Amino acid sequence: MTDTGTSTGTNSGAGTGTGVAPGGADWAAWQRSWDRQQEWYMPDREERFRVMLDMVEALAGPAPRVLDLACGTGTITARLLARLPDATSVGVDLDPALLTIAEGTFAGDGRVTLVTADLKDPHWTRRLPYDSFDAVLTATALHWLHSEPLAALYGQIAELVPDGGVFMNADHMIDDTTPRINAAERALRHTRMEQARRSGAVDWADWWQLAGQDPVLAGPTARRFEIYGEHADGDMPAARWHADTLRAHGFAEARPVWCSPSDTLLLALK
């Protein structure tokens, strides 16, 4: 879920993943499959989204214009529109397979625009249909970037939100000052993941194998691996690094508003 490319237009499903593509893809089923695969890694994933949208509503009101950054299948957009039906969302990603699912999910919904763009391209913001957003949201995506390009991205995000605008990043943020706590959390999490795997849970590699076998997604999936390879190799700095970097790039306030032993939802206010 990183990003580059061309603009695609408006699309839809009222954020619920409805409809079957002419070629036979069941977009609602693919959305559920993606959610289950992600929840294998993050069992408290929905709680992160709930708090994220609580803060969007509190700070940006009931009808925000949102940038769903590295949107993937449109997970945040779907939950945003279900929670705040008067919101609008621009989803940005580079992954052609995940964007195909998003396009099928939101086809016909005038509230959603999908844009193909690479966040490592210094000019990616030129592809956006708007110059500013009330909120920029992202989840489990920016750890694909190393710290230097991520800091540059934070500077670009600061330019996209006005005073009072919001940025939230829910992601793995590892505090290297607590190695024993980190090791204990990781060991327990992996034990539980293996238990779920034995019960039939699908992991990242298995999910992509299934996508590559689908007649509608096979081509986009092949293109996706040409772009990314098996997996990107980024950084996971601690929450304090993110907060300090965001403040250094123009945000007035920044701090975690939710965390688990391994993940943090960090909010920055312009």
Disulfide bonds with the S-S distance in Angstrom:
none
